[in-house]
Amino acid sequence: PEPCDQPTPSFPSHPPLPSFPTPPIHKAVKMNLNEIFNPNDQDLFEDNTTPIATIHIRNQQRNGRKSLTTISGLRDDLDLKKILKYIRKQFYTNGTVKKDKVHGEVIQLQGDLRKEVAKWLLDFKVIEKGKDEVKIHGF
């Protein structure tokens, strides 16, 4: 067979796609508990009284790789919706505040963010007495 002498058809080019700024991607923080709660750190307060309340951070496994992080035991005088707003923006996740009969108001977050949330609560001084007030379940 002979090659075709006709030129190849040219297709109209599409307009370039608009460029949108890409949001920063949340990188999983890989650290152990000793990096979060260093035993050599000085306590935030000098008196070693028992903590006012214990904050429990748990992970609930859903289906497959999906999971929920729950934060319970936060003080009643805190605005949980405002705390949730900042956590959602910081970790690029979604969440809600649920009312529980046993635990009171509980913050639920999508994904396993136990270590990150514990460090965030300490960094932003949501926890008064320090690391002794936090109990991370599941490690």
C-alpha positions as CSV (number, residue, x, y, z in Angstrom):
1,P,0.0,0.0,0.0
2,E,1.1,3.5,-0.8
3,P,1.3,6.2,1.9
4,C,-1.4,8.7,1.8
5,D,-0.5,12.1,0.3
6,Q,-3.1,14.0,2.1
7,P,-2.0,16.1,5.1
8,T,-3.1,15.0,8.5
9,P,-6.1,17.0,9.7
10,S,-5.4,19.5,12.5
11,F,-7.7,19.6,15.4
12,P,-8.7,22.9,17.1
13,S,-6.7,23.5,20.2
14,H,-8.6,23.9,23.5
15,P,-8.2,27.1,25.5
16,P,-5.8,26.6,28.4
17,L,-7.3,25.6,31.7
18,P,-7.4,28.3,34.4
19,S,-4.8,27.9,37.0
20,F,-6.1,27.8,40.6
21,P,-3.8,28.0,43.6
22,T,-3.4,24.5,45.0
23,P,-4.0,24.3,48.8
24,P,-1.2,22.9,50.9
25,I,-1.4,19.2,51.3
26,H,-1.8,17.9,54.8
27,K,1.2,15.7,55.5
28,A,0.8,13.0,58.1
29,V,2.9,13.8,61.1
30,K,5.0,10.8,61.9
31,M,6.1,11.1,65.5
32,N,5.9,9.0,68.6
33,L,4.4,10.0,71.9
34,N,7.9,10.9,73.4
35,E,8.2,13.6,70.8
36,I,4.8,15.0,71.7
37,F,5.1,14.7,75.4
38,N,8.8,15.0,76.4
39,P,9.2,13.8,80.0
40,N,12.1,16.3,80.4
41,D,9.9,19.3,79.7
42,Q,9.0,21.5,82.7
43,D,5.4,21.5,83.7
44,L,3.3,24.5,82.8
45,F,2.6,25.1,86.4
46,E,4.8,24.6,89.4
47,D,2.2,23.0,91.7
48,N,1.7,19.3,91.0
49,T,-1.9,19.1,91.9
50,T,-4.2,16.6,90.2
51,P,-5.6,17.8,86.8
52,I,-9.1,19.4,86.8
53,A,-10.4,17.1,84.1
54,T,-9.0,14.4,81.8
55,I,-9.4,14.9,78.1
56,H,-9.8,11.7,76.2
57,I,-8.8,11.4,72.5
58,R,-10.0,8.3,70.8
59,N,-10.1,6.8,67.4
60,Q,-13.2,5.0,66.1
61,Q,-12.7,2.7,63.1
62,R,-15.4,2.9,60.5
63,N,-15.4,0.9,57.3
64,G,-12.1,0.1,55.6
65,R,-9.5,2.9,56.1
66,K,-12.1,5.4,57.3
67,S,-12.0,6.5,61.0
68,L,-13.2,9.2,63.4
69,T,-11.2,11.0,66.0
70,T,-13.2,11.9,69.1
71,I,-12.2,14.5,71.7
72,S,-14.2,14.4,75.0
73,G,-13.7,15.8,78.4
74,L,-13.0,19.4,77.5
75,R,-14.0,22.1,80.0
76,D,-17.6,23.4,79.8
77,D,-16.5,27.1,79.6
78,L,-14.7,26.4,76.2
79,D,-16.4,27.3,72.9
80,L,-16.1,23.9,71.2
81,K,-17.4,25.2,67.9
82,K,-14.7,27.7,67.7
83,I,-12.0,25.1,68.6
84,L,-13.5,22.8,66.0
85,K,-13.3,25.6,63.4
86,Y,-9.6,26.1,64.0
87,I,-8.8,22.4,64.0
88,R,-10.7,21.9,60.8
89,K,-8.6,24.7,59.1
90,Q,-5.3,23.5,60.6
91,F,-5.6,19.8,59.6
92,Y,-7.7,20.2,56.4
93,T,-10.5,17.9,57.7
94,N,-14.1,18.0,58.6
95,G,-15.7,17.6,61.9
96,T,-18.7,18.3,64.1
97,V,-19.7,18.7,67.8
98,K,-22.0,16.0,69.1
99,K,-23.9,15.8,72.4
100,D,-23.4,12.5,74.2
101,K,-25.3,11.3,77.3
102,V,-22.2,9.9,79.0
103,H,-19.4,12.2,77.8
104,G,-21.2,15.5,77.3
105,E,-20.2,17.5,74.2
106,V,-17.7,15.6,72.0
107,I,-15.7,16.9,69.0
108,Q,-15.7,14.4,66.1
109,L,-13.1,14.7,63.4
110,Q,-12.7,12.7,60.2
111,G,-9.5,10.7,60.1
112,D,-7.0,9.5,62.6
113,L,-5.6,12.8,64.1
114,R,-5.0,11.7,67.7
115,K,-1.3,12.7,68.0
116,E,-1.8,15.9,66.0
117,V,-4.8,17.1,68.0
118,A,-3.1,16.3,71.3
119,K,-0.1,18.4,70.3
120,W,-2.4,21.2,68.9
121,L,-4.3,21.3,72.2
122,L,-1.1,21.8,74.1
123,D,0.4,24.3,71.7
124,F,-2.7,26.5,71.7
125,K,-3.1,26.3,75.5
126,V,-6.5,24.7,75.4
127,I,-5.3,22.4,78.1
128,E,-4.4,24.1,81.4
129,K,-2.3,21.7,83.3
130,G,-0.3,20.2,80.5
131,K,0.3,16.7,79.2
132,D,-1.0,15.0,82.3
133,E,-4.5,16.1,81.4
134,V,-4.6,14.3,78.1
135,K,-5.3,10.5,77.6
136,I,-4.7,9.2,74.1
137,H,-6.4,5.9,73.6
138,G,-5.3,3.2,71.1
139,F,-1.5,3.5,71.1
